[in-house]
Amino acid sequence: MNIILHQPEIPANTGNIGRTCVATGTALHLIEPLGFRLDEKSIKRAGMDYWEHLDVTRYINYQEFREKHPEARIWFATTKAKQVYSEVSFGPDDYIMFGKESAGIPEEILVEHEETCIRIPMLEEIRSLNLANSVAIVLYEALRQNQFAGMQMAGELHRLSWGEKQKG
């Protein structure tokens, strides 16, 4: 899977998204201008020690991204879409684009891709969800649809074993 952030503004959101991408084996694509420098402490703090393992690519603008990925199937996450993210079929190599925190994806891009615009349902009086939360919601649905390919499906306890009861 691939996540695209179009002109993200808040470093902590991008750091959190980067950490989610590392945890899921998802590539992150950043379209400039960014509202921060990638070496800022807040990105490193949010991404923790995972940032160095992130598959991240930067692009000067949306046009450069399209030139480098002309065949990419992109889903455009926007509060303005008609279809809900859980109603579409994600492929394992799809891209999911999210816009900047203050304005979303430019409408000039959205109108060209109405059939691949998706939204997360929410109450009418809410303008939008946090960007990092939105990425996690949609990305995990896309991964679920692809049977969480390549991901660990069961976990182990640190000190005890499943089925073992604590005495005392």
Buried (B, 14 or more C-beta within 10 A) or exposed (E): BBBBBBBBBBBBBBBBBBBBBBBBEBBBBBBBEBBBEBEBEBBBEBBEEBBEEBEBBEBEEBEEBEEEBEEBEBBBBBBEBEBEBBEBEBEEEBBBBBBBBEEBBEEEBBEEBEEBBBBBEEEEEEEBBEBBBBBBBBBBBBBEBBEEEEEEEEEEEEEEEEEEEEEE
